[in-house]
């Protein structure tokens, strides 16, 4: 067959001299993920044979945390049955019904099915809430550290009100901390269990936020002002450890329900980040708009995954057994890591951390600002500390600056994730970390 096409060779970065000036203001201001940049450095070290403990990604290695076997088999069954076309805009009816029952069973809230929209993971639910509930120029209120809010605020053209939190509260915000800023905001964003800290908000604070939301919106209704919405990200809801319980404000203060938008899904609780299936449940007026918006974006969860998830959630005994097992496997990694870091602290090394509460994360502090390396280089700023840990201890972490914390307020805190490491890798990382820290010299007094 004759070749009818002329070969065109394009330079690797063609258009770099003319395209950027044509980008929108939003695109010009958008920044790429710092975590992905770190990932490339880790890959380069591993290519050289360095056994890096990659504790940066908020994901699950399928080797260490495969999805439930039954869920996998159900996805395959649905593919073989031909479930490969578009799903309904709001989601498969069976899955919406299954989510409704799952929420009722696990959180005690009988949510109307018309208030449930199925989406392709947690991110589209968060993004659509930002798009639906705010206008450019509005203010969004959220704590720091927190995951990705600074990026969503920039994309939507919002004015961020960022309130630093304290390690004394496991970096979870309190009502007293956020209340002074409430009147300015159109959207309040909370996440528990939290990424990046792993902190779980206590029941009394969740209830206080619900009451505060009711009070503020009654005031606004009387004044003819637009309401305040709470975007409540509970994607790690099921990964909670003994001594801690996850609550929704609607469980504790039902009157706040009209103004609460929940986001959840299978990504974290079932180690299924790549299957892209999540849900938003909110007032039906919000949920219907989310379905319409995501129809234009095409951000549906894949039909075979939706159908399989509906069948999986319907087996309550299997879901509960899985949850108990996966929490145990996460703790097999977090608990010895926490204990090992505390042992380093007891030895007098500049390390601190917060006891595991939930999710797959540990908040760890390396208080080495101003210390000098073996070759006399002074560590200045979180980026230099992060790079030093990676290159000298093969210990890969993410500084809190990646989660909206100003560098001057970081004080050495980083996120450590165990979703992509084995128990053996955790055990092997601690001696390397100790040996590296012992080479540092503190500042002269």
N, C-alpha and C positions, 0 to 999 in steps of 0.2 A: 504494500500500500504506500503510495507516495506521501512524503512529509509535506503537508500544506502550510506548516507554521514556521515562521522565521524565528530563530533563537534570539532572545533578548537577555543580555546579562546586566543585572542591576547591582550596584555597589551595596555593601552591607548596610550602610546608613544613608541610603539615597533620600533626598528631600530635606536633610537636616538644615540646609541653609535657607529654605523657603517655607517649610511647613509650620514651624513653631509660631510664627507671627499670625497664622491663620487659626490657631486654636482658640477655643473659648476661654474666657477669664477663669471659669471653673477648672478647665483642663490645665491651664498654665499654673494654677495654684495647687493642683493636686500633687501629692508626694507618694512615692512608692513605699512599700512595706519595708521597714528596717529589718524585720525578722527574716525576710527573704534574702536580704543582703548578707546577713549572718549565715544563712543556710549555704550560700556559695562558698564562704570561707571554710565552713565545716566540710563541705564536699572536697575542697582542695586538700585539706589535711588528711582526710580519709584516703584520697587517691595516692598519698605518699605513705600510706600504711599506718598512720597514727590512729590508735583506738580511741576516738573521741566519744565521750559521753554526751550525746546530743540531748540536752535538756531545754531546748528552745521552743520546740513546736507544740502548739496546742492541738495536737492530733494524736492518733493512735496508730502505732505500727501494726499492720495486720499480722506480723509474726508474733508479736507479744499480746495483742488484744484483737483477735479476729472477731468479726461480727457473730451474733448468735447463729449457730449452725442451722437451726430451723428457719430463721429469717432468710438466710442464704438460699436454702432449698426452695422456699416459697417464691423468691424472686425468679429463680430459674424456672419454676413451674409456670409462673405468669408469663414469662417470655415465650416459653414453648406454647402456651395457650394463645399467643398472638396479641398480647396487650402492649402493642407498640405504637398506637396512634395517640392523638391528643386526649388528655383527660378533660373532664368538665372544668370550667374556669375556677370554680371555688374548691375543686377537689373531688375525688371519687366519693360518692355518697356513703359507701361502706366505710371508708376511712374517716370521714367526718363523724359518722355515728360511733366508730370505734374510739376516736379521740374524745368524743363527748363522754363515753363511758369510762375511759381511762382517767380523765380529769375528775369525774365524779368519784371514782373508786380511790384514787390516790390523793386527792386534795379536797374532797368533800364539796365540790362546787358543781351544781347541775346547770351547765352552760347550755343555752339554746343552740341548736345545731346551726342556725342561721348566723350565729356569731363566730363560727369557726371557718377559717380559710386555710387551705393546704398550700404550702409554698415550697420552693426548692431549697430548704435549709433555713438556718437561723438568719443569715445575712439578708436575704430578700425581705424577710419579715421586719427586721430592724430598719432597713432602707426605706421600705414602703411606709412605715410609721413616721419616719422623719418627713417624707414627701407629703403625706396626707394630713399631718397635724400641724405643720409649720409653714410659714411663708418666709422668703428671703428677708433678712433684717430682723426676724424674731430672735429671741434669746432662748438657748437651751441650757439647762442646768444639769450638771453631772459631777460626780466626784472624780478625784484623781488619786491613785491610778484607776483607769477603766479602759476597756477594750474598744478601740476604733471610733469612739465618739468624736474625737477631734477631726477624724477624716469625714464622717457623716456630716458634721457641722459645716466643714469647709465646702463640701459638695453642694449642700443645700443653701449656702450663703447665709448661715446663721451667726449670731453673736454668741460665742460660748462663754458661759459662766462656770469656771472650773474651780472647785473647792477641794483643796488638799485634805486628805484624811490621815489618820494616825495609826501607827503600828499597835498602839494600845487597844484599838478597836478592830484589829486584824484588817485594817484599811477599808472597813465598811463605814459608810457615812452614817451620821446620826441626824435625827430631826433638828436638834438644836444647832447643828453645824450648817444645815442647808436652809433653815427657816428664814434667816435674814435676806436671802436672795430670791425667795419664792415669788414675790410680787412682780419681779421683772420677767419671769420665765413664761414661755408658752408650752414648754415640754420639759419634764423631769425624767431622767433616765437612771434606773437602778438595775443592778445585776447581782444576784445571789443564788447559789454560791458564786463567788466572784472570780472572773478572769481579769487581772493576773494574780491576785493575792491568795485565792483559795479560801478567803474568809466567808463565813455564813452569817447573815444578818439575824440577830436574836429576835425572838417572837415579839418582845415589847416594842422594839424599834419598827418592825414591820407594821404592827398595829398602829403605832404613832404616826407613821407615814400615811396609812389609810385615813386616820382621823384628820390629819392635817390637810389631806387632799379634799375631803368633804368640806371642812371649814373654809378653805380657800375658795372653793368653787361656789359655795353659798354666798360668800362675800362678792365674788365676781358677778354672779347672776343678779344680785341686788344692785350692783353698780353698772350693769349693762356691759360688762367686759367679756372678752372671749375666755373660755375655760382653760384650765391647766390640765394637761394630760400626763399620765405616768406611763412611761414605756418600761415594762417590767420583764427583763430578760432572765428567764429561768431555765436556760438550756442545760445547765448542770444540775437540775433539780434532784435527780435520783442519786447523784454521787455525793452523799452527805454521810459523815462519819459519826460514830457513837458520841453522844453528848450534845449533838446538834440536830436540829430539825428545820426543814425548809417550809416556809409558809408563804402564801399569797396574801396581800392586803385584803383581797376580797373575801377570803376565808374568815378573816377576823373583823372586818368592817364592811359588811355587804353593801352599805350605802355608797361606797366609793366605786362600785362596779362600772357605772357609765363612763368613768374617766381613766380606766386602767386597760392597757393593751399588753397582753401576755405574749411572749414568744417562746417557743419550745420546739422539740423535734427529736429525731432518732440519732442525730449526729454524735452527741456526747454520751448519753446514757446507754446507747447500744453500740458504741464504737463504730458508727456507720457514717463518718463524715463524707465519704465519697459517694454515698447513695443519694444524697441531696433530697432529703424529705423532712420538712418541718411544718409547723403550723402556728398561726396567730389566732388567739381567741380574745375577743373584745366585744364592745357593743355591736349589734348587728349592722348599724349604720357605718361603722368603721370597717368591719370585716368585708362587707359588700364592696366598699370602695377599694379595699386592698385587692380583692379578686379582679376588679376591673382594671386597676393599674397594672397588675402583674400579667394580665392578659396582653396588654400592649408591649410589655417587656419580654414576654415569653418565659417567665420564671416559674413554670410549673414544675412540680416534682414529677419524675418519670412515672408513667402510668403503671408499669409492672411493679415498681417499688411501692407506689401507693397501695395497690391491691395486696401486695405481700405484707405490708406494714399493718393493714387493717386486720388481716388474718392473724398476724403475730400478736398484736395488742389484744386480740380477743381471747388469747390463752393466758389468763391472768396468773395462773400458777407458774407457767414457764417464764413469764416476764419477771415475776417476783424472785424466782430462783436465780435467774440471770443477774438481776440487780444485786442480790446478795453476793454472788460469786465475783462480779466485776469490781464491786467495792472492796472486797477482800484482796483481789489482785492489785488494785491501785495502792492499797495500804501496805502490801508486801514491799512496795518500793518506797513510798513516802515515809513510812515509820522508821526504817533503818537509816534512811537519808537524814531525817530529822535528828535521830539519836546520834548519828555520826557527827553531824554539824555541832550539836550541843557538846559532844566530847571535845571537839576542837576548841570550842569556846572555853570549856573548863580547863583546857591546857594553856589558856592564855592567848590563843590566836584571835585575830580580829574578825570574828565571825559571830553572827546571831541569826536566829530564825524564829518563826511563829509556828506553833504546833499545828499539824494538819487539821483542817475542819471540813473541807469538801473540795469537789472538782478534782483536778489532777495536778494541782500546783502547790508549791511551797514558796512563801516569801522569805528570802534569805538576804542578810546584810553582810557585805564585805566592807568593813570600815577601814579601808586602806588608802583613802585619799591622802596624798602627801607622803606616803611611804615610798621607799626607793627599792628598785630591783637589784639583783645581784651585780648587774653591770652599772649601777649608779643612776639609772633613769628614774625620775620622779613620776609617780602615777598621778595624773591630773585629769579629773572628769571620769564619768561613768564609761565612756567609750574606751579610754585607755585601760581601765580596770577590766572591762569585758574582754578586750583583746588579749591582755596579759593572762587572764585565766584560761582562755582558749589555747594560747600558744605554749604556756608553761605547765598547765595541769590537764590539758585536753578536756576541760570542763566548760561546756557551752551553755551560757545563760543569756537572758534578755534583760537589759536595764529597765527600770521603771520609766525612764524617759521615753521609751517606746509606747508607753501607755498614758501619755499626756502629763506626766509629772515634770515640772521645770527642773532642769539639771541642778539648780542651786538648792532644791528641796529633796533631791533623791536620797542623799545621805548614805549612799552605797547599797540601797535596796535593789534587788533583782528578782525576776521570776524564774523559778526552776520548775520544769514540767517533766513528768515521768511517763507520759503516754508512749514514748518511742524508745524506752530503754528497758533492758531486762534487769532482773534482780542481781545477776552477776555483774552487769555493767555498773550498777549503783555501788556494789561492794568494791569493785576495782577502782572506781573514781575517787573514793574518799582518801585512800593513802596517797594518790597522786596529788590531790588537793592539799593535803597536809604538808607533803614534801615541798610543794611550791610555796606555800605560805611561810614556811620556815626560812626561806631564802630572802624574804623581804626584811628591810630595815626600817623601823619607825622613824618619824621625824625627830630631829634633835630637839631636846627640850631646853 
